[in-house]
């Protein structure tokens, strides 16, 4: 019954004009759509001593903690939000396909 009442309120509200065609919750999100965030994709990690790092040269291979084909981590503003796979966008560019969304524990 509560869902029917909410639906009726949304239907009535959507007929009042162009500003209110979207449900109230969607309109309230409009304020955050232009906020810039940093998206980072981590292929893997390696730990080494500074002396080892300084010895690296052109063509050096750094072994990462991930295996070939293993999911990569996708961070938004330094928070893990998803896992995915690297894909080719065209002949010269890489992209990422999200395969899993990570549910954040909001009990902070």
N, CA, C and O atoms as a GROMACS GRO file, in nm:
protein
  432
    1UNK      N    1   0.081  -0.118   0.000
    1UNK     CA    2   0.000   0.000   0.000
    1UNK      C    3   0.086   0.126   0.000
    1UNK      O    4   0.055   0.223  -0.068
    2UNK      N    5   0.197   0.123   0.077
    2UNK     CA    6   0.286   0.239   0.080
    2UNK      C    7   0.348   0.261  -0.057
    2UNK      O    8   0.365   0.375  -0.099
    3UNK      N    9   0.384   0.153  -0.128
    3UNK     CA   10   0.443   0.166  -0.262
    3UNK      C   11   0.344   0.228  -0.358
    3UNK      O   12   0.383   0.308  -0.443
    4UNK      N   13   0.214   0.192  -0.347
    4UNK     CA   14   0.113   0.250  -0.435
    4UNK      C   15   0.099   0.400  -0.408
    4UNK      O   16   0.079   0.478  -0.501
    5UNK      N   17   0.108   0.438  -0.282
    5UNK     CA   18   0.097   0.578  -0.246
    5UNK      C   19   0.215   0.658  -0.301
    5UNK      O   20   0.197   0.767  -0.354
    6UNK      N   21   0.338   0.601  -0.288
    6UNK     CA   22   0.456   0.667  -0.341
    6UNK      C   23   0.447   0.680  -0.491
    6UNK      O   24   0.482   0.784  -0.546
    7UNK      N   25   0.400   0.577  -0.560
    7UNK     CA   26   0.384   0.580  -0.704
    7UNK      C   27   0.285   0.687  -0.746
    7UNK      O   28   0.307   0.759  -0.843
    8UNK      N   29   0.176   0.698  -0.673
    8UNK     CA   30   0.076   0.800  -0.703
    8UNK      C   31   0.135   0.940  -0.685
    8UNK      O   32   0.108   1.028  -0.766
    9UNK      N   33   0.215   0.961  -0.580
    9UNK     CA   34   0.277   1.091  -0.557
    9UNK      C   35   0.375   1.124  -0.668
    9UNK      O   36   0.380   1.239  -0.713
   10UNK      N   37   0.453   1.026  -0.714
   10UNK     CA   38   0.546   1.049  -0.823
   10UNK      C   39   0.473   1.082  -0.952
   10UNK      O   40   0.514   1.170  -1.027
   11UNK      N   41   0.364   1.012  -0.978
   11UNK     CA   42   0.286   1.036  -1.099
   11UNK      C   43   0.228   1.176  -1.097
   11UNK      O   44   0.232   1.247  -1.197
   12UNK      N   45   0.173   1.216  -0.984
   12UNK     CA   46   0.116   1.351  -0.972
   12UNK      C   47   0.224   1.456  -0.987
   12UNK      O   48   0.203   1.557  -1.054
   13UNK      N   49   0.339   1.435  -0.926
   13UNK     CA   50   0.449   1.531  -0.931
   13UNK      C   51   0.506   1.544  -1.071
   13UNK      O   52   0.553   1.652  -1.107
   14UNK      N   53   0.505   1.438  -1.150
   14UNK     CA   54   0.566   1.445  -1.282
   14UNK      C   55   0.482   1.525  -1.380
   14UNK      O   56   0.532   1.561  -1.487
   15UNK      N   57   0.358   1.553  -1.348
   15UNK     CA   58   0.272   1.627  -1.440
   15UNK      C   59   0.278   1.777  -1.418
   15UNK      O   60   0.208   1.851  -1.488
   16UNK      N   61   0.360   1.824  -1.323
   16UNK     CA   62   0.357   1.966  -1.290
   16UNK      C   63   0.448   2.051  -1.377
   16UNK      O   64   0.430   2.173  -1.378
   17UNK      N   65   0.543   1.994  -1.449
   17UNK     CA   66   0.627   2.075  -1.535
   17UNK      C   67   0.757   2.006  -1.570
   17UNK      O   68   0.784   1.898  -1.519
   18UNK      N   69   0.839   2.067  -1.656
   18UNK     CA   70   0.962   2.004  -1.702
   18UNK      C   71   1.065   1.983  -1.592
   18UNK      O   72   1.142   1.888  -1.600
   19UNK      N   73   1.069   2.068  -1.492
   19UNK     CA   74   1.166   2.055  -1.384
   19UNK      C   75   1.139   1.932  -1.298
   19UNK      O   76   1.231   1.881  -1.234
   20UNK      N   77   1.017   1.884  -1.296
   20UNK     CA   78   0.980   1.775  -1.206
   20UNK      C   79   0.944   1.647  -1.280
   20UNK      O   80   0.871   1.564  -1.226
   21UNK      N   81   0.994   1.629  -1.403
   21UNK     CA   82   0.961   1.507  -1.477
   21UNK      C   83   1.031   1.386  -1.421
   21UNK      O   84   0.980   1.274  -1.435
   22UNK      N   85   1.146   1.402  -1.358
   22UNK     CA   86   1.218   1.289  -1.298
   22UNK      C   87   1.170   1.272  -1.155
   22UNK      O   88   1.127   1.369  -1.092
   23UNK      N   89   1.178   1.150  -1.102
   23UNK     CA   90   1.144   1.129  -0.960
   23UNK      C   91   1.232   1.218  -0.872
   23UNK      O   92   1.344   1.253  -0.909
   24UNK      N   93   1.181   1.254  -0.757
   24UNK     CA   94   1.251   1.346  -0.668
   24UNK      C   95   1.394   1.299  -0.638
   24UNK      O   96   1.485   1.382  -0.637
   25UNK      N   97   1.415   1.171  -0.614
   25UNK     CA   98   1.549   1.120  -0.584
   25UNK      C   99   1.647   1.145  -0.696
   25UNK      O  100   1.762   1.180  -0.671
   26UNK      N  101   1.604   1.127  -0.821
   26UNK     CA  102   1.691   1.151  -0.936
   26UNK      C  103   1.722   1.298  -0.950
   26UNK      O  104   1.836   1.334  -0.982
   27UNK      N  105   1.626   1.385  -0.926
   27UNK     CA  106   1.650   1.530  -0.933
   27UNK      C  107   1.752   1.574  -0.828
   27UNK      O  108   1.834   1.661  -0.854
   28UNK      N  109   1.745   1.513  -0.711
   28UNK     CA  110   1.838   1.549  -0.604
   28UNK      C  111   1.981   1.510  -0.638
   28UNK      O  112   2.075   1.571  -0.587
   29UNK      N  113   1.999   1.410  -0.724
   29UNK     CA  114   2.133   1.368  -0.763
   29UNK      C  115   2.195   1.459  -0.868
   29UNK      O  116   2.316   1.452  -0.891
   30UNK      N  117   2.117   1.543  -0.933
   30UNK     CA  118   2.170   1.632  -1.036
   30UNK      C  119   2.288   1.715  -0.985
   30UNK      O  120   2.378   1.746  -1.063
   31UNK      N  121   2.289   1.749  -0.860
   31UNK     CA  122   2.394   1.833  -0.803
   31UNK      C  123   2.530   1.763  -0.801
   31UNK      O  124   2.632   1.831  -0.798
   32UNK      N  125   2.534   1.632  -0.804
   32UNK     CA  126   2.662   1.562  -0.795
   32UNK      C  127   2.714   1.513  -0.929
   32UNK      O  128   2.826   1.462  -0.935
   33UNK      N  129   2.637   1.526  -1.035
   33UNK     CA  130   2.680   1.474  -1.165
   33UNK      C  131   2.804   1.541  -1.221
   33UNK      O  132   2.877   1.478  -1.298
   34UNK      N  133   2.833   1.664  -1.186
   34UNK     CA  134   2.948   1.736  -1.239
   34UNK      C  135   3.071   1.730  -1.150
   34UNK      O  136   3.172   1.793  -1.181
   35UNK      N  137   3.066   1.656  -1.041
   35UNK     CA  138   3.181   1.643  -0.951
   35UNK      C  139   3.285   1.554  -1.016
   35UNK      O  140   3.254   1.444  -1.062
   36UNK      N  141   3.411   1.600  -1.020
   36UNK     CA  142   3.520   1.522  -1.076
   36UNK      C  143   3.572   1.421  -0.975
   36UNK      O  144   3.587   1.454  -0.857
   37UNK      N  145   3.598   1.301  -1.020
   37UNK     CA  146   3.658   1.198  -0.935
   37UNK      C  147   3.778   1.141  -1.010
   37UNK      O  148   3.786   1.150  -1.132
   38UNK      N  149   3.871   1.082  -0.936
   38UNK     CA  150   3.988   1.019  -0.995
   38UNK      C  151   3.964   0.869  -1.001
   38UNK      O  152   3.938   0.805  -0.899
   39UNK      N  153   3.974   0.813  -1.121
   39UNK     CA  154   3.958   0.670  -1.140
   39UNK      C  155   4.096   0.611  -1.168
   39UNK      O  156   4.165   0.655  -1.260
   40UNK      N  157   4.135   0.512  -1.089
   40UNK     CA  158   4.264   0.445  -1.106
   40UNK      C  159   4.240   0.296  -1.130
   40UNK      O  160   4.154   0.235  -1.067
   41UNK      N  161   4.317   0.241  -1.220
   41UNK     CA  162   4.308   0.099  -1.250
   41UNK      C  163   4.444   0.037  -1.218
   41UNK      O  164   4.546   0.078  -1.274
   42UNK      N  165   4.447  -0.060  -1.127
   42UNK     CA  166   4.571  -0.120  -1.081
   42UNK      C  167   4.585  -0.258  -1.142
   42UNK      O  168   4.506  -0.348  -1.114
   43UNK      N  169   4.687  -0.273  -1.226
   43UNK     CA  170   4.714  -0.402  -1.289
   43UNK      C  171   4.776  -0.499  -1.190
   43UNK      O  172   4.754  -0.620  -1.200
   44UNK      N  173   4.851  -0.448  -1.097
   44UNK     CA  174   4.917  -0.531  -0.996
   44UNK      C  175   5.015  -0.446  -0.918
   44UNK      O  176   5.032  -0.327  -0.946
   45UNK      N  177   5.079  -0.507  -0.819
   45UNK     CA  178   5.174  -0.435  -0.734
   45UNK      C  179   5.301  -0.516  -0.719
   45UNK      O  180   5.301  -0.638  -0.735
   46UNK      N  181   5.410  -0.446  -0.688
   46UNK     CA  182   5.538  -0.510  -0.661
   46UNK      C  183   5.606  -0.433  -0.550
   46UNK      O  184   5.592  -0.311  -0.539
   47UNK      N  185   5.681  -0.505  -0.467
   47UNK     CA  186   5.758  -0.443  -0.361
   47UNK      C  187   5.906  -0.469  -0.388
   47UNK      O  188   5.946  -0.582  -0.416
   48UNK      N  189   5.985  -0.363  -0.380
   48UNK     CA  190   6.129  -0.379  -0.400
   48UNK      C  191   6.204  -0.272  -0.324
   48UNK      O  192   6.147  -0.170  -0.285
   49UNK      N  193   6.329  -0.298  -0.303
   49UNK     CA  194   6.414  -0.201  -0.234
   49UNK      C  195   6.451  -0.089  -0.331
   49UNK      O  196   6.450  -0.108  -0.453
   50UNK      N  197   6.483   0.026  -0.275
   50UNK     CA  198   6.521   0.140  -0.358
   50UNK      C  199   6.642   0.105  -0.444
   50UNK      O  200   6.648   0.146  -0.560
   51UNK      N  201   6.735   0.031  -0.390
   51UNK     CA  202   6.855  -0.007  -0.467
   51UNK      C  203   6.817  -0.090  -0.590
   51UNK      O  204   6.878  -0.074  -0.695
   52UNK      N  205   6.717  -0.178  -0.576
   52UNK     CA  206   6.669  -0.255  -0.691
   52UNK      C  207   6.600  -0.165  -0.792
   52UNK      O  208   6.618  -0.180  -0.913
   53UNK      N  209   6.522  -0.071  -0.742
   53UNK     CA  210   6.451   0.023  -0.828
   53UNK      C  211   6.549   0.105  -0.912
   53UNK      O  212   6.526   0.128  -1.031
   54UNK      N  213   6.658   0.150  -0.849
   54UNK     CA  214   6.756   0.232  -0.920
   54UNK      C  215   6.831   0.153  -1.026
   54UNK      O  216   6.886   0.213  -1.119
   55UNK      N  217   6.835   0.021  -1.014
   55UNK     CA  218   6.905  -0.062  -1.112
   55UNK      C  219   6.818  -0.091  -1.236
   55UNK      O  220   6.868  -0.142  -1.337
   56UNK      N  221   6.690  -0.058  -1.229
   56UNK     CA  222   6.602  -0.084  -1.343
   56UNK      C  223   6.641   0.006  -1.460
   56UNK      O  224   6.674   0.123  -1.442
   57UNK      N  225   6.637  -0.049  -1.577
   57UNK     CA  226   6.666   0.028  -1.697
   57UNK      C  227   6.563  -0.002  -1.804
   57UNK      O  228   6.467  -0.076  -1.781
   58UNK      N  229   6.584   0.056  -1.920
   58UNK     CA  230   6.493   0.034  -2.033
   58UNK      C  231   6.482  -0.115  -2.062
   58UNK      O  232   6.583  -0.185  -2.073
   59UNK      N  233   6.360  -0.163  -2.074
   59UNK     CA  234   6.336  -0.304  -2.105
   59UNK      C  235   6.330  -0.394  -1.982
   59UNK      O  236   6.305  -0.514  -1.995
   60UNK      N  237   6.352  -0.338  -1.863
   60UNK     CA  238   6.345  -0.419  -1.741
   60UNK      C  239   6.202  -0.465  -1.719
   60UNK      O  240   6.107  -0.394  -1.752
   61UNK      N  241   6.187  -0.583  -1.664
   61UNK     CA  242   6.056  -0.639  -1.634
   61UNK      C  243   6.038  -0.643  -1.483
   61UNK      O  244   6.121  -0.696  -1.411
   62UNK      N  245   5.928  -0.585  -1.438
   62UNK     CA  246   5.894  -0.589  -1.296
   62UNK      C  247   5.778  -0.686  -1.280
   62UNK      O  248   5.671  -0.666  -1.336
   63UNK      N  249   5.801  -0.792  -1.203
   63UNK     CA  250   5.698  -0.893  -1.183
   63UNK      C  251   5.594  -0.841  -1.084
   63UNK      O  252   5.628  -0.796  -0.975
   64UNK      N  253   5.467  -0.849  -1.124
   64UNK     CA  254   5.357  -0.802  -1.040
   64UNK      C  255   5.296  -0.919  -0.963
   64UNK      O  256   5.324  -1.035  -0.992
   65UNK      N  257   5.212  -0.886  -0.865
   65UNK     CA  258   5.150  -0.988  -0.780
   65UNK      C  259   5.025  -1.049  -0.842
   65UNK      O  260   4.953  -1.123  -0.775
   66UNK      N  261   4.997  -1.021  -0.968
   66UNK     CA  262   4.879  -1.075  -1.036
   66UNK      C  263   4.921  -1.172  -1.145
   66UNK      O  264   5.030  -1.162  -1.201
   67UNK      N  265   4.831  -1.265  -1.173
   67UNK     CA  266   4.854  -1.359  -1.282
   67UNK      C  267   4.784  -1.310  -1.407
   67UNK      O  268   4.688  -1.233  -1.400
   68UNK      N  269   4.831  -1.355  -1.521
   68UNK     CA  270   4.769  -1.322  -1.648
   68UNK      C  271   4.624  -1.366  -1.648
   68UNK      O  272   4.594  -1.481  -1.615
   69UNK      N  273   4.533  -1.277  -1.684
   69UNK     CA  274   4.391  -1.309  -1.687
   69UNK      C  275   4.318  -1.284  -1.556
   69UNK      O  276   4.195  -1.290  -1.552
   70UNK      N  277   4.392  -1.256  -1.451
   70UNK     CA  278   4.329  -1.228  -1.321
   70UNK      C  279   4.267  -1.089  -1.323
   70UNK      O  280   4.318  -1.000  -1.391
   71UNK      N  281   4.158  -1.070  -1.251
   71UNK     CA  282   4.087  -0.941  -1.249
   71UNK      C  283   4.178  -0.831  -1.195
   71UNK      O  284   4.262  -0.854  -1.109
   72UNK      N  285   4.158  -0.710  -1.249
   72UNK     CA  286   4.232  -0.593  -1.203
   72UNK      C  287   4.142  -0.512  -1.111
   72UNK      O  288   4.019  -0.523  -1.117
   73UNK      N  289   4.203  -0.430  -1.026
   73UNK     CA  290   4.127  -0.348  -0.930
   73UNK      C  291   4.098  -0.211  -0.988
   73UNK      O  292   4.184  -0.150  -1.053
   74UNK      N  293   3.977  -0.162  -0.965
   74UNK     CA  294   3.935  -0.029  -1.011
   74UNK      C  295   3.902   0.053  -0.887
   74UNK      O  296   3.816   0.015  -0.807
   75UNK      N  297   3.971   0.166  -0.871
   75UNK     CA  298   3.954   0.253  -0.757
   75UNK      C  299   3.892   0.385  -0.802
   75UNK      O  300   3.924   0.435  -0.910
   76UNK      N  301   3.804   0.441  -0.720
   76UNK     CA  302   3.754   0.577  -0.740
   76UNK      C  303   3.789   0.654  -0.615
   76UNK      O  304   3.748   0.619  -0.504
   77UNK      N  305   3.868   0.761  -0.633
   77UNK     CA  306   3.917   0.840  -0.520
   77UNK      C  307   3.980   0.750  -0.414
   77UNK      O  308   3.950   0.762  -0.295
   78UNK      N  309   4.067   0.661  -0.457
   78UNK     CA  310   4.144   0.570  -0.370
   78UNK      C  311   4.058   0.469  -0.294
   78UNK      O  312   4.105   0.411  -0.196
   79UNK      N  313   3.936   0.447  -0.336
   79UNK     CA  314   3.850   0.346  -0.275
   79UNK      C  315   3.819   0.238  -0.378
   79UNK      O  316   3.774   0.268  -0.488
   80UNK      N  317   3.844   0.113  -0.341
   80UNK     CA  318   3.816   0.001  -0.430
   80UNK      C  319   3.666  -0.008  -0.455
   80UNK      O  320   3.588  -0.026  -0.360
   81UNK      N  321   3.624   0.004  -0.580
   81UNK     CA  322   3.481   0.001  -0.612
   81UNK      C  323   3.443  -0.113  -0.707
   81UNK      O  324   3.326  -0.150  -0.714
   82UNK      N  325   3.542  -0.167  -0.780
   82UNK     CA  326   3.507  -0.270  -0.878
   82UNK      C  327   3.631  -0.348  -0.918
   82UNK      O  328   3.744  -0.311  -0.886
   83UNK      N  329   3.608  -0.457  -0.988
   83UNK     CA  330   3.714  -0.535  -1.052
   83UNK      C  331   3.677  -0.548  -1.198
   83UNK      O  332   3.560  -0.541  -1.235
   84UNK      N  333   3.778  -0.567  -1.282
   84UNK     CA  334   3.749  -0.573  -1.424
   84UNK      C  335   3.858  -0.638  -1.504
   84UNK      O  336   3.950  -0.700  -1.450
   85UNK      N  337   3.847  -0.623  -1.636
   85UNK     CA  338   3.942  -0.680  -1.731
   85UNK      C  339   3.989  -0.572  -1.826
   85UNK      O  340   3.913  -0.481  -1.860
   86UNK      N  341   4.115  -0.581  -1.869
   86UNK     CA  342   4.168  -0.488  -1.968
   86UNK      C  343   4.118  -0.530  -2.105
   86UNK      O  344   4.117  -0.648  -2.139
   87UNK      N  345   4.074  -0.430  -2.184
   87UNK     CA  346   4.026  -0.456  -2.320
   87UNK      C  347   4.092  -0.358  -2.415
   87UNK      O  348   4.136  -0.250  -2.374
   88UNK      N  349   4.099  -0.394  -2.542
   88UNK     CA  350   4.150  -0.304  -2.646
   88UNK      C  351   4.034  -0.219  -2.695
   88UNK      O  352   3.930  -0.272  -2.734
   89UNK      N  353   4.051  -0.085  -2.694
   89UNK     CA  354   3.948   0.006  -2.743
   89UNK      C  355   3.964   0.022  -2.894
   89UNK      O  356   3.866   0.011  -2.968
   90UNK      N  357   4.083   0.048  -2.938
   90UNK     CA  358   4.118   0.048  -3.080
   90UNK      C  359   4.262  -0.001  -3.090
   90UNK      O  360   4.311  -0.060  -2.994
   91UNK      N  361   4.329   0.021  -3.197
   91UNK     CA  362   4.464  -0.034  -3.212
   91UNK      C  363   4.568   0.029  -3.120
   91UNK      O  364   4.675  -0.028  -3.101
   92UNK      N  365   4.537   0.144  -3.062
   92UNK     CA  366   4.638   0.213  -2.983
   92UNK      C  367   4.595   0.243  -2.839
   92UNK      O  368   4.674   0.297  -2.762
   93UNK      N  369   4.473   0.208  -2.802
   93UNK     CA  370   4.424   0.246  -2.669
   93UNK      C  371   4.372   0.125  -2.593
   93UNK      O  372   4.321   0.029  -2.650
   94UNK      N  373   4.387   0.134  -2.461
   94UNK     CA  374   4.335   0.031  -2.372
   94UNK      C  375   4.215   0.085  -2.296
   94UNK      O  376   4.202   0.206  -2.278
   95UNK      N  377   4.129  -0.002  -2.253
   95UNK     CA  378   4.016   0.034  -2.169
   95UNK      C  379   3.996  -0.073  -2.064
   95UNK      O  380   4.071  -0.170  -2.058
   96UNK      N  381   3.894  -0.054  -1.982
   96UNK     CA  382   3.863  -0.150  -1.876
   96UNK      C  383   3.715  -0.182  -1.880
   96UNK      O  384   3.631  -0.093  -1.889
   97UNK      N  385   3.684  -0.309  -1.872
   97UNK     CA  386   3.546  -0.354  -1.860
   97UNK      C  387   3.524  -0.397  -1.716
   97UNK      O  388   3.597  -0.483  -1.666
   98UNK      N  389   3.423  -0.340  -1.650
   98UNK     CA  390   3.394  -0.380  -1.512
   98UNK      C  391   3.321  -0.513  -1.514
   98UNK      O  392   3.222  -0.530  -1.585
   99UNK      N  393   3.370  -0.606  -1.435
   99UNK     CA  394   3.308  -0.738  -1.427
   99UNK      C  395   3.244  -0.764  -1.291
   99UNK      O  396   3.163  -0.855  -1.277
  100UNK      N  397   3.282  -0.684  -1.192
  100UNK     CA  398   3.229  -0.705  -1.056
  100UNK      C  399   3.228  -0.572  -0.981
  100UNK      O  400   3.328  -0.500  -0.979
  101UNK      N  401   3.116  -0.538  -0.922
  101UNK     CA  402   3.106  -0.419  -0.838
  101UNK      C  403   3.131  -0.463  -0.694
  101UNK      O  404   3.072  -0.560  -0.647
  102UNK      N  405   3.217  -0.391  -0.624
  102UNK     CA  406   3.250  -0.423  -0.485
  102UNK      C  407   3.155  -0.346  -0.394
  102UNK      O  408   3.152  -0.223  -0.398
  103UNK      N  409   3.081  -0.417  -0.313
  103UNK     CA  410   2.988  -0.354  -0.218
  103UNK      C  411   3.070  -0.298  -0.102
  103UNK      O  412   3.146  -0.372  -0.037
  104UNK      N  413   3.055  -0.169  -0.075
  104UNK     CA  414   3.128  -0.106   0.034
  104UNK      C  415   3.054  -0.128   0.165
  104UNK      O  416   2.931  -0.127   0.170
  105UNK      N  417   3.129  -0.149   0.271
  105UNK     CA  418   3.071  -0.160   0.405
  105UNK      C  419   3.049  -0.020   0.458
  105UNK      O  420   3.146   0.049   0.490
  106UNK      N  421   2.925   0.024   0.467
  106UNK     CA  422   2.890   0.160   0.507
  106UNK      C  423   2.885   0.178   0.658
  106UNK      O  424   2.849   0.286   0.704
  107UNK      N  425   2.919   0.077   0.736
  107UNK     CA  426   2.912   0.087   0.881
  107UNK      C  427   3.043   0.148   0.934
  107UNK      O  428   3.117   0.082   1.007
  108UNK      N  429   3.070   0.271   0.897
  108UNK     CA  430   3.193   0.338   0.940
  108UNK      C  431   3.161   0.438   1.048
  108UNK      O  432   3.250   0.505   1.099
   0.00000   0.00000   0.00000
